[in-house]
């Protein structure tokens, strides 16, 4: 086993570990690992990440289903719409230059990190029987398109949508989202496979390592404060997003953007640790289950 492959496998465990501990963040780690460590080109990395995250989510969904945390009607409806959007995004992504895809992915990382750091308000949900079908289909199409196109942004968008549009409690929204993520990830993969071929031996090994990491993370879950993990991971994702932008944008644009983003990241850290009334420190959703849901 070469050093590169060994490092890829080790980092792949972290993909699953983040899913098990935080309930999300898998694709945010997968694409950079496959691109900058395993040496895949951006389109291959995005397609492979869809398989890795889809398979890991499917395995995790089984556990949630056994605990009655999956609303199949809502999940299948949202997931079917998401599959259509994801397949279209995968088809479109196969014809877009890899650099543009990676820049879009980096911007999604920044948006994800801000959602993780800031958190979301706790909303009162309605009864699941009041499911607004058209809104769920539209939301599923949009989220699926984003997921299929750049291989990211699925989980942390799906859970709030299920909670607000589907009227689900946060624990059930998390479990149901795993079904949705698995469905649209495989659909997005199908779109990409029309133009991209993968090293399935490597993808399979990464997937196995990620699933192992998800089980390990699930065992550690509850021993570490999830709010701290969520915010810490958010800052890490922010820095990773800056790194990807600097790598992908041509000079001198990458230098200007890198400096600007670094200043913003530094300001956010100073705000967190120094300013007593910093909005980033506001605990909007205090429950552990809500914290887990916000990360997806």
Backbone as numpy.savetxt, mean C-alpha at the origin, in Angstrom:
# Nx Ny Nz CAx CAy CAz Cx Cy Cz
23.63 -18.87 -3.21 22.79 -17.67 -3.21 23.67 -16.43 -3.21
23.48 -15.57 -4.18 24.29 -14.37 -4.26 23.89 -13.38 -3.19
24.78 -12.41 -2.97 24.50 -11.39 -1.96 23.26 -10.58 -2.31
23.10 -10.27 -3.59 21.92 -9.50 -4.02 20.63 -10.26 -3.74
20.62 -11.56 -4.07 19.42 -12.36 -3.84 19.14 -12.50 -2.35
20.19 -12.69 -1.54 20.01 -12.81 -0.10 19.43 -11.52 0.48
19.94 -10.38 0.01 19.44 -9.09 0.50 17.99 -8.89 0.08
17.66 -9.31 -1.15 16.28 -9.19 -1.63 15.33 -10.01 -0.76
15.75 -11.23 -0.42 14.90 -12.10 0.42 14.71 -11.50 1.81
15.79 -10.97 2.37 15.71 -10.37 3.71 14.77 -9.18 3.72
14.89 -8.33 2.71 14.02 -7.15 2.63 12.58 -7.55 2.32
12.42 -8.68 1.62 11.07 -9.16 1.32 10.33 -9.58 2.59
11.07 -10.08 3.57 10.46 -10.40 4.86 9.91 -9.12 5.49
10.62 -8.01 5.29 10.15 -6.73 5.84 8.84 -6.30 5.19
8.64 -6.68 3.91 7.37 -6.36 3.24 6.21 -6.98 4.02
6.34 -8.27 4.29 5.29 -8.96 5.04 5.22 -8.48 6.48
6.37 -8.17 7.06 6.40 -7.69 8.44 5.60 -6.40 8.58
5.74 -5.51 7.60 4.98 -4.26 7.65 3.48 -4.52 7.53
3.11 -5.50 6.68 1.70 -5.85 6.55 1.17 -6.45 7.85
1.95 -7.33 8.47 1.50 -7.97 9.69 1.42 -7.03 10.88
2.40 -6.12 10.97 2.43 -5.19 12.09 1.48 -4.01 11.91
1.43 -3.49 10.68 0.75 -2.23 10.45 -0.52 -2.37 9.63
-0.74 -3.52 9.03 -1.93 -3.69 8.20 -1.83 -3.03 6.85
-0.65 -2.65 6.39 -0.50 -2.02 5.09 0.95 -1.69 4.80
1.16 -1.04 3.67 2.52 -0.61 3.31 3.30 -1.60 2.48
2.70 -2.73 2.11 3.44 -3.76 1.39 3.96 -3.31 0.04
3.09 -2.74 -0.79 3.51 -2.33 -2.12 4.47 -1.15 -2.08
4.35 -0.34 -1.04 5.25 0.81 -0.90 6.70 0.34 -0.78
6.91 -0.81 -0.13 8.26 -1.36 0.00 8.63 -2.25 -1.18
7.67 -2.95 -1.74 7.97 -3.96 -2.74 8.59 -3.37 -4.00
7.99 -2.31 -4.54 8.49 -1.76 -5.80 9.93 -1.24 -5.68
10.29 -0.43 -4.68 11.69 -0.01 -4.56 12.65 -1.17 -4.35
12.26 -2.18 -3.57 13.14 -3.33 -3.34 13.40 -4.07 -4.64
12.36 -4.33 -5.40 12.53 -5.06 -6.66 13.26 -4.24 -7.71
13.11 -2.91 -7.66 13.76 -2.06 -8.65 15.23 -1.83 -8.33
15.51 -1.39 -7.10 16.86 -0.95 -6.77 17.74 -2.03 -6.14
17.14 -3.11 -5.64 17.93 -4.20 -5.06 17.96 -5.41 -5.99
16.78 -5.87 -6.41 16.72 -7.05 -7.27 17.08 -6.72 -8.72
17.04 -5.44 -9.11 17.47 -5.06 -10.45 16.41 -5.18 -11.52
15.14 -5.30 -11.15 14.08 -5.34 -12.15 13.87 -3.94 -12.75
13.38 -3.91 -13.98 13.01 -2.61 -14.52 11.68 -2.19 -13.89
11.33 -0.90 -13.94 10.14 -0.43 -13.22 8.86 -1.18 -13.54
8.62 -1.47 -14.82 7.38 -2.14 -15.19 7.33 -3.56 -14.60
8.45 -4.28 -14.65 8.50 -5.61 -14.06 8.30 -5.54 -12.55
8.91 -4.54 -11.90 8.79 -4.40 -10.45 7.34 -4.12 -10.04
6.67 -3.26 -10.79 5.27 -2.94 -10.47 4.39 -4.17 -10.66
4.60 -4.89 -11.79 3.82 -6.10 -12.04 4.07 -7.15 -10.96
5.34 -7.34 -10.60 5.68 -8.32 -9.57 5.10 -7.93 -8.22
5.10 -6.62 -7.91 4.56 -6.17 -6.63 3.07 -6.47 -6.53
2.37 -6.39 -7.66 0.94 -6.70 -7.66 0.71 -8.16 -7.29
1.58 -9.06 -7.78 1.43 -10.47 -7.42 1.78 -10.70 -5.95
2.90 -10.11 -5.50 3.34 -10.31 -4.11 2.28 -9.82 -3.13
1.81 -8.60 -3.33 0.82 -8.01 -2.42 -0.52 -8.74 -2.53
-0.89 -9.12 -3.75 -2.15 -9.84 -3.94 -2.15 -11.19 -3.23
-1.05 -11.94 -3.38 -0.96 -13.25 -2.73 -0.93 -13.12 -1.22
-0.16 -12.15 -0.71 -0.06 -11.95 0.73 -1.41 -11.52 1.31
-2.12 -10.65 0.61 -3.44 -10.20 1.06 -4.44 -11.35 1.07
-4.36 -12.21 0.04 -5.28 -13.35 -0.03 -5.08 -14.29 1.15
-3.83 -14.55 1.50 -3.55 -15.42 2.64 -4.06 -14.77 3.94
-3.83 -13.47 4.09 -4.29 -12.77 5.30 -5.81 -12.71 5.37
-6.46 -12.61 4.19 -7.93 -12.53 4.16 -8.56 -13.79 4.74
-7.91 -14.93 4.57 -8.45 -16.19 5.09 -8.60 -16.10 6.61
-7.57 -15.57 7.27 -7.61 -15.43 8.73 -8.75 -14.51 9.16
-8.90 -13.38 8.47 -9.97 -12.45 8.82 -11.35 -13.05 8.56
-11.47 -13.82 7.49 -12.76 -14.44 7.17 -13.16 -15.43 8.26
-12.20 -16.16 8.79 -12.49 -17.11 9.87 -12.96 -16.39 11.13
-12.57 -15.14 11.29 -12.98 -14.36 12.45 -14.21 -13.49 12.15
-14.88 -13.78 11.02 -16.11 -13.07 10.64 -15.87 -11.59 10.43
-14.74 -11.24 9.86 -14.41 -9.83 9.62 -14.47 -9.47 8.14
-15.17 -10.26 7.34 -15.28 -9.99 5.91 -16.75 -9.87 5.53
-17.12 -8.75 4.93 -18.46 -8.56 4.37 -18.36 -8.88 2.88
-18.80 -10.06 2.52 -18.55 -10.56 1.17 -19.30 -9.74 0.11
-20.54 -9.34 0.39 -21.30 -8.59 -0.62 -20.59 -7.29 -0.97
-20.22 -6.53 0.06 -19.53 -5.26 -0.16 -18.17 -5.48 -0.80
-17.42 -6.45 -0.28 -16.08 -6.71 -0.79 -16.07 -7.14 -2.24
-16.99 -8.03 -2.60 -17.02 -8.52 -3.98 -17.47 -7.43 -4.95
-18.41 -6.57 -4.51 -18.85 -5.48 -5.36 -17.73 -4.48 -5.58
-17.10 -4.06 -4.49 -15.99 -3.11 -4.59 -14.84 -3.75 -5.36
-14.57 -5.02 -5.05 -13.46 -5.71 -5.70 -13.67 -5.89 -7.18
-14.92 -6.19 -7.61 -15.19 -6.36 -9.04 -14.95 -5.05 -9.79
-15.42 -3.93 -9.21 -15.15 -2.63 -9.82 -13.66 -2.33 -9.82
-12.99 -2.68 -8.71 -11.56 -2.45 -8.62 -10.78 -3.28 -9.64
-11.25 -4.50 -9.90 -10.59 -5.35 -10.89 -10.65 -4.73 -12.28
-11.81 -4.18 -12.62 -11.95 -3.53 -13.93 -10.99 -2.35 -14.05
-10.95 -1.51 -12.99 -10.04 -0.37 -13.00 -8.59 -0.80 -13.01
-8.26 -1.83 -12.23 -6.87 -2.28 -12.13 -6.39 -2.90 -13.43
-7.26 -3.68 -14.10 -6.87 -4.27 -15.37 -6.60 -3.17 -16.40
-7.48 -2.15 -16.41 -7.25 -1.02 -17.31 -5.97 -0.28 -16.96
-5.71 -0.10 -15.66 -4.47 0.56 -15.25 -3.25 -0.24 -15.64
-3.34 -1.58 -15.51 -2.22 -2.43 -15.91 -1.97 -2.38 -17.41
-3.04 -2.36 -18.20 -2.88 -2.22 -19.66 -2.23 -0.88 -20.01
-2.72 0.19 -19.35 -2.18 1.51 -19.62 -0.72 1.62 -19.17
-0.43 1.06 -17.99 0.93 1.14 -17.46 1.95 0.45 -18.33
1.53 -0.58 -19.04 2.45 -1.30 -19.90 2.94 -0.47 -21.08
2.26 0.65 -21.37 2.63 1.49 -22.51 3.17 2.85 -22.07
3.39 3.03 -20.76 3.93 4.29 -20.23 5.40 4.08 -19.87
6.27 5.04 -20.20 7.69 4.89 -19.86 7.90 4.60 -18.38
8.87 3.72 -18.09 9.13 3.31 -16.72 9.46 4.46 -15.79
10.19 5.46 -16.29 10.55 6.61 -15.44 9.31 7.35 -14.97
8.34 7.54 -15.87 7.11 8.23 -15.50 6.34 7.42 -14.46
6.31 6.11 -14.63 5.63 5.25 -13.65 6.28 5.35 -12.28
7.61 5.38 -12.25 8.30 5.46 -10.96 8.10 6.82 -10.31
8.04 7.88 -11.10 7.76 9.20 -10.54 6.35 9.23 -9.95
5.38 8.64 -10.69 4.02 8.56 -10.16 3.98 7.73 -8.90
4.76 6.65 -8.87 4.82 5.82 -7.67 5.40 6.60 -6.50
6.45 7.38 -6.75 7.06 8.17 -5.69 6.07 9.19 -5.13
5.30 9.82 -6.01 4.29 10.77 -5.54 3.23 10.07 -4.70
2.88 8.83 -5.09 1.94 8.05 -4.29 2.53 7.72 -2.93
3.83 7.48 -2.89 4.50 7.22 -1.61 4.39 8.44 -0.69
4.62 9.62 -1.25 4.52 10.84 -0.44 3.10 11.01 0.08
2.10 10.80 -0.79 0.71 10.92 -0.35 0.38 9.90 0.74
0.89 8.68 0.57 0.67 7.63 1.57 1.30 8.01 2.90
2.53 8.52 2.84 3.24 8.87 4.07 2.50 9.95 4.85
1.97 10.93 4.15 1.22 12.00 4.83 -0.04 11.45 5.48
-0.71 10.50 4.80 -1.89 9.89 5.40 -1.53 9.09 6.64
-0.39 8.41 6.61 0.06 7.64 7.76 0.41 8.54 8.94
1.14 9.61 8.65 1.61 10.50 9.72 0.45 11.27 10.35
-0.43 11.76 9.50 -1.49 12.63 9.99 -2.66 11.85 10.59
-2.98 10.70 9.99 -4.13 9.94 10.45 -5.41 10.51 9.86
-6.52 9.84 10.16 -7.82 10.27 9.65 -8.82 10.38 10.79
-9.82 11.20 10.58 -10.86 11.35 11.59 -11.68 10.08 11.70
-12.17 9.87 12.89 -13.05 8.71 13.11 -14.47 9.09 12.72
-15.04 8.37 11.77 -16.37 8.69 11.28 -17.40 7.71 11.81
-18.60 8.19 11.96 -19.72 7.31 12.30 -20.19 6.62 11.05
-20.32 5.30 11.09 -20.69 4.55 9.91 -22.17 4.26 9.92
-22.69 4.00 8.74 -24.10 3.66 8.61 -24.25 2.16 8.55
-25.49 1.71 8.52 -25.74 0.28 8.44 -25.33 -0.25 7.08
-24.78 -1.45 7.05 -24.26 -2.00 5.80 -25.35 -2.18 4.76
-26.59 -2.29 5.19 -27.67 -2.44 4.24 -27.91 -1.20 3.40
-27.38 -0.04 3.83 -27.55 1.20 3.10 -26.46 1.42 2.07
-25.82 0.35 1.65 -24.69 0.42 0.73 -25.04 1.21 -0.54
-24.36 2.34 -0.78 -24.59 3.12 -2.01 -23.85 2.47 -3.17
-24.54 1.64 -3.92 -23.90 0.78 -4.92 -23.12 1.59 -5.96
-23.71 2.64 -6.50 -23.05 3.41 -7.56 -21.77 4.07 -7.04
-21.83 4.60 -5.81 -20.64 5.24 -5.24 -19.54 4.22 -5.00
-19.92 3.03 -4.53 -18.92 1.98 -4.28 -18.27 1.54 -5.60
-19.08 1.41 -6.66 -18.53 1.02 -7.95 -17.57 2.09 -8.49
-17.98 3.36 -8.38 -17.12 4.44 -8.85 -15.81 4.49 -8.07
-15.92 4.40 -6.73 -14.72 4.42 -5.89 -13.82 3.23 -6.22
-14.43 2.06 -6.43 -13.64 0.88 -6.78 -12.90 1.04 -8.08
-13.55 1.63 -9.08 -12.90 1.86 -10.37 -11.69 2.78 -10.23
-11.87 3.88 -9.47 -10.79 4.85 -9.32 -9.61 4.24 -8.56
-9.91 3.61 -7.42 -8.84 3.00 -6.63 -8.16 1.88 -7.42
-8.95 1.09 -8.14 -8.36 0.03 -8.95 -7.46 0.56 -10.03
-7.85 1.65 -10.68 -7.02 2.25 -11.72 -5.67 2.68 -11.17
-5.67 3.33 -9.99 -4.42 3.76 -9.37 -3.55 2.55 -9.04
-4.17 1.53 -8.45 -3.41 0.33 -8.07 -2.82 -0.37 -9.28
-3.62 -0.53 -10.33 -3.12 -1.21 -11.52 -2.05 -0.43 -12.23
-2.13 0.89 -12.19 -1.19 1.73 -12.92 0.19 1.75 -12.27
0.24 2.03 -10.96 1.54 2.20 -10.30 1.82 1.12 -9.25
0.90 0.18 -9.06 1.16 -0.91 -8.13 1.13 -0.51 -6.68
0.52 0.60 -6.36 0.49 1.07 -4.97 -0.78 1.86 -4.73
-0.99 2.21 -3.46 -2.11 3.07 -3.13 -3.40 2.33 -2.92
-3.36 1.02 -2.86 -4.60 0.26 -2.72 -5.16 0.27 -1.32
-4.42 -0.28 -0.36 -4.94 -0.50 0.97 -5.37 0.75 1.71
-4.52 1.76 1.70 -4.84 2.93 2.53 -5.98 3.74 1.94
-6.35 3.46 0.68 -7.53 4.08 0.09 -8.78 3.22 0.25
-8.59 1.89 0.28 -9.74 0.99 0.30 -10.46 1.03 1.65
-9.72 0.97 2.75 -10.34 0.89 4.06 -11.24 2.09 4.35
-10.77 3.34 4.16 -11.69 4.47 4.38 -12.90 4.42 3.47
-12.70 3.99 2.22 -13.83 3.91 1.30 -14.86 2.91 1.78
-14.41 1.76 2.26 -15.34 0.74 2.75 -16.04 1.22 4.03
-15.31 1.93 4.88 -15.90 2.41 6.13 -16.94 3.49 5.87
-16.64 4.40 4.95 -17.53 5.54 4.72 -18.66 5.20 3.75
-18.32 4.51 2.64 -19.34 4.20 1.64 -20.09 2.93 1.96
-19.38 1.93 2.48 -20.00 0.65 2.76 -20.61 0.55 4.14
-20.33 1.54 5.01 -20.89 1.53 6.35 -20.34 0.43 7.22
-19.07 0.06 7.03 -18.48 -1.03 7.80 -17.68 -0.48 8.98
-17.64 -1.24 10.06 -16.76 -0.89 11.16 -15.32 -1.07 10.69
-14.37 -0.43 11.38 -12.99 -0.48 10.94 -12.42 -1.91 10.90
-12.63 -2.76 11.94 -12.10 -4.12 11.86 -12.63 -4.89 10.65
-13.93 -4.73 10.37 -14.53 -5.42 9.22 -14.04 -4.80 7.92
-13.85 -3.48 7.91 -13.33 -2.82 6.71 -11.93 -3.32 6.38
-11.11 -3.53 7.41 -9.75 -4.05 7.20 -9.81 -5.45 6.59
-10.61 -6.33 7.18 -10.72 -7.69 6.66 -11.27 -7.73 5.25
-12.30 -6.93 4.99 -12.91 -6.89 3.67 -11.95 -6.31 2.64
-11.14 -5.33 3.07 -10.20 -4.71 2.13 -9.17 -5.71 1.61
-8.82 -6.71 2.42 -7.86 -7.71 1.96 -8.40 -8.48 0.77
-9.69 -8.78 0.79 -10.32 -9.44 -0.35 -10.27 -8.54 -1.58
-10.59 -7.26 -1.38 -10.59 -6.29 -2.47 -9.18 -6.16 -3.05
-8.18 -6.01 -2.17 -6.80 -5.81 -2.62 -6.31 -7.01 -3.41
-6.64 -8.22 -2.93 -6.22 -9.43 -3.66 -6.85 -9.46 -5.05
-8.15 -9.16 -5.13 -8.85 -9.21 -6.41 -8.25 -8.22 -7.42
-8.10 -6.97 -7.00 -7.65 -5.97 -7.96 -6.15 -6.05 -8.23
-5.38 -6.59 -7.29 -3.95 -6.78 -7.55 -3.74 -7.80 -8.66
-4.47 -8.91 -8.60 -4.33 -9.92 -9.64 -4.87 -9.42 -10.98
-5.92 -8.59 -10.93 -6.44 -8.01 -12.18 -5.42 -7.06 -12.80
-4.80 -6.22 -11.97 -3.76 -5.33 -12.46 -2.58 -6.10 -13.03
-2.23 -7.21 -12.37 -1.16 -8.07 -12.87 -1.52 -8.60 -14.26
-2.78 -9.01 -14.42 -3.21 -9.51 -15.72 -3.03 -8.47 -16.82
-3.31 -7.21 -16.50 -3.11 -6.14 -17.47 -1.66 -5.98 -17.85
-0.77 -6.03 -16.85 0.65 -5.86 -17.12 1.23 -7.04 -17.89
0.73 -8.25 -17.65 1.30 -9.43 -18.29 1.04 -9.45 -19.80
0.22 -8.55 -20.29 0.04 -8.46 -21.74 1.26 -7.83 -22.41
2.09 -7.13 -21.63 3.27 -6.47 -22.20 4.55 -6.76 -21.43
4.45 -7.39 -20.26 5.62 -7.61 -19.40 5.73 -9.10 -19.07
6.96 -9.60 -19.04 7.21 -10.98 -18.60 8.02 -10.93 -17.31
7.80 -11.90 -16.42 8.41 -11.89 -15.10 9.29 -13.12 -14.87
10.27 -12.95 -13.99 11.06 -14.07 -13.49 10.27 -14.69 -12.34
9.46 -15.70 -12.65 8.54 -16.24 -11.66 9.23 -16.94 -10.50
10.43 -17.44 -10.73 11.17 -18.06 -9.62 11.51 -17.01 -8.56
11.97 -15.84 -9.02 12.30 -14.75 -8.10 11.03 -14.20 -7.45
9.99 -13.98 -8.26 8.74 -13.44 -7.73 8.15 -14.40 -6.69
8.20 -15.70 -6.97 7.68 -16.68 -6.01 8.46 -16.67 -4.71
9.79 -16.56 -4.81 10.62 -16.52 -3.60 10.32 -15.28 -2.76
10.16 -14.14 -3.43 9.82 -12.90 -2.72 8.47 -13.02 -2.04
7.52 -13.65 -2.74 6.18 -13.81 -2.18 6.20 -14.69 -0.94
6.93 -15.79 -1.00 7.03 -16.69 0.17 7.65 -15.96 1.35
8.72 -15.20 1.08 9.37 -14.44 2.16 8.42 -13.41 2.75
7.62 -12.75 1.89 6.68 -11.74 2.38 5.59 -12.37 3.22
5.09 -13.52 2.80 4.05 -14.21 3.58 4.60 -14.63 4.94
5.83 -15.13 4.95 6.47 -15.47 6.22 6.57 -14.24 7.12
6.97 -13.12 6.53 7.07 -11.88 7.30 5.72 -11.42 7.84
4.64 -11.66 7.07 3.31 -11.25 7.54 2.89 -12.06 8.76
3.22 -13.35 8.78 2.92 -14.16 9.96 3.74 -13.68 11.17
5.01 -13.36 10.92 5.86 -12.86 12.00 5.33 -11.53 12.53
4.93 -10.64 11.61 4.39 -9.36 12.04 3.11 -9.50 12.82
2.27 -10.46 12.42 1.01 -10.69 13.14 1.27 -11.14 14.57
2.31 -11.94 14.76 2.66 -12.39 16.12 3.18 -11.25 16.98
3.89 -10.31 16.33 4.44 -9.17 17.07 3.40 -8.07 17.29
2.33 -8.11 16.50 1.30 -7.08 16.59 0.71 -7.03 18.00
0.58 -5.84 18.52 0.04 -5.67 19.87 1.13 -5.47 20.91
2.34 -5.90 20.59 3.46 -5.71 21.53 4.13 -4.36 21.36
3.91 -3.74 20.20 4.48 -2.43 19.92 3.32 -1.48 19.63
3.31 -0.27 20.22 2.21 0.67 19.97 2.04 0.94 18.48
0.84 0.69 17.98 0.61 0.83 16.54 0.65 2.27 16.08
0.25 3.20 16.95 0.30 4.62 16.57 1.73 5.05 16.28
2.66 4.62 17.15 4.07 4.96 16.96 4.61 4.30 15.70
4.23 3.03 15.47 4.67 2.33 14.27 4.15 3.02 13.02
2.88 3.39 13.05 2.28 4.02 11.88 2.99 5.31 11.52
3.22 6.18 12.51 3.87 7.46 12.24 5.34 7.26 11.85
6.02 6.35 12.54 7.41 6.08 12.19 7.56 5.56 10.78
6.67 4.62 10.41 6.69 4.08 9.07 6.33 5.17 8.05
5.45 6.08 8.44 5.08 7.18 7.55 6.28 8.05 7.20
7.11 8.38 8.20 8.31 9.16 7.93 9.29 8.39 7.07
9.38 7.08 7.30 10.27 6.25 6.48 9.81 6.25 5.03
8.51 6.11 4.81 7.96 6.12 3.45 8.18 7.48 2.79
8.08 8.56 3.56 8.33 9.89 3.03 9.76 10.01 2.51
10.71 9.53 3.30 12.11 9.57 2.87 12.34 8.68 1.66
11.69 7.50 1.62 11.81 6.61 0.48 11.24 7.27 -0.78
10.13 7.98 -0.63 9.55 8.69 -1.77 10.50 9.74 -2.32
11.15 10.47 -1.42 12.14 11.46 -1.84 13.29 10.77 -2.57
13.74 9.64 -2.04 14.85 8.89 -2.66 14.49 8.47 -4.09
13.29 7.93 -4.26 12.86 7.47 -5.59 12.79 8.66 -6.56
12.25 9.78 -6.10 12.17 10.97 -6.96 13.55 11.43 -7.39
14.49 11.46 -6.44 15.85 11.89 -6.76 16.50 10.94 -7.76
16.20 9.62 -7.61 16.78 8.64 -8.52 16.21 8.76 -9.93
14.95 9.09 -10.04 14.27 9.01 -11.33 14.26 10.32 -12.12
14.21 11.47 -11.44 14.13 12.73 -12.15 15.50 13.12 -12.72
15.54 13.69 -13.92 16.82 14.09 -14.51 17.40 15.30 -13.80
18.71 15.43 -13.79 19.36 16.61 -13.22 19.12 17.79 -14.16
19.04 19.03 -13.63 19.14 19.39 -12.21 17.81 19.33 -11.47
16.77 18.86 -12.15 15.46 18.82 -11.50 15.48 17.95 -10.26
16.21 16.83 -10.33 16.24 15.93 -9.17 16.90 16.60 -7.97
17.92 17.43 -8.23 18.60 18.12 -7.14 17.67 19.13 -6.48
16.97 19.92 -7.30 16.06 20.93 -6.77 14.93 20.28 -5.98
14.32 19.25 -6.59 13.20 18.58 -5.92 13.68 17.84 -4.68
14.85 17.22 -4.77 15.39 16.50 -3.61 15.63 17.42 -2.44
16.21 18.59 -2.72 16.46 19.57 -1.65 15.14 20.06 -1.06
14.18 20.38 -1.94 12.88 20.87 -1.47 12.18 19.82 -0.62
12.17 18.58 -1.10 11.50 17.53 -0.35 12.21 17.25 0.97
13.54 17.33 0.96 14.29 17.11 2.20 13.98 18.19 3.22
13.84 19.44 2.75 13.48 20.54 3.66 12.10 20.29 4.26
11.17 19.85 3.42 9.82 19.57 3.91 9.85 18.44 4.94
10.60 17.37 4.63 10.70 16.25 5.56 11.32 16.68 6.88
12.39 17.50 6.80 13.04 17.98 8.01 12.10 18.87 8.82
11.33 19.71 8.12 10.37 20.57 8.81 9.31 19.75 9.52
8.87 18.66 8.87 7.87 17.79 9.49 8.41 17.14 10.75
9.67 16.69 10.68 10.28 16.06 11.86 10.43 17.07 12.99
10.92 18.30 12.66 11.06 19.33 13.69 9.71 19.69 14.29
8.69 19.78 13.44 7.35 20.08 13.94 6.91 19.02 14.94
7.16 17.77 14.60 6.73 16.65 15.44 7.39 16.69 16.82
8.70 16.96 16.83 9.45 16.86 18.09 9.55 18.18 18.86
9.36 19.32 18.19 9.63 20.61 18.84 8.35 21.42 19.10
7.45 21.47 18.12 6.27 22.35 18.23 5.17 21.64 19.02
4.78 22.19 20.18 3.77 21.52 21.02 2.43 21.35 20.34
2.05 22.30 19.48 0.73 22.23 18.84 0.83 21.76 17.38
1.90 21.07 17.05 2.07 20.58 15.68 0.89 19.71 15.28
0.26 19.99 14.13 -0.90 19.18 13.71 -0.55 17.72 13.44
0.72 17.44 13.15 1.11 16.05 12.90 1.03 15.19 14.16
1.03 15.85 15.33 1.02 15.10 16.59 -0.38 14.86 17.10
-1.38 15.38 16.41 -2.76 15.24 16.87 -3.22 13.81 16.72
-3.66 13.22 17.82 -4.23 11.87 17.77 -5.71 11.97 17.46
-6.06 11.75 16.19 -7.45 11.89 15.78 -8.24 10.63 16.04
-7.61 9.47 15.75 -8.30 8.19 15.92 -7.53 7.35 16.92
-7.93 7.33 18.22 -7.12 6.73 19.25 -7.15 5.22 19.32
-8.14 4.54 18.82 -8.23 3.10 19.03 -7.21 2.36 18.20
-6.77 1.20 18.71 -5.76 0.41 18.02 -6.29 -0.10 16.70
-7.55 -0.50 16.64 -8.10 -1.03 15.40 -8.19 0.06 14.34
-8.52 1.29 14.78 -8.57 2.39 13.84 -7.19 2.70 13.30
-6.18 2.67 14.21 -4.81 2.90 13.76 -4.41 1.89 12.72
-4.77 0.63 12.94 -4.44 -0.42 11.97 -5.14 -0.13 10.64
-6.41 0.28 10.72 -7.18 0.50 9.51 -6.62 1.68 8.72
-6.16 2.71 9.41 -5.64 3.88 8.72 -4.42 3.56 7.88
-3.66 2.52 8.28 -2.45 2.20 7.58 -2.70 1.50 6.25
-3.87 0.94 6.05 -4.09 0.12 4.85 -4.32 0.98 3.63
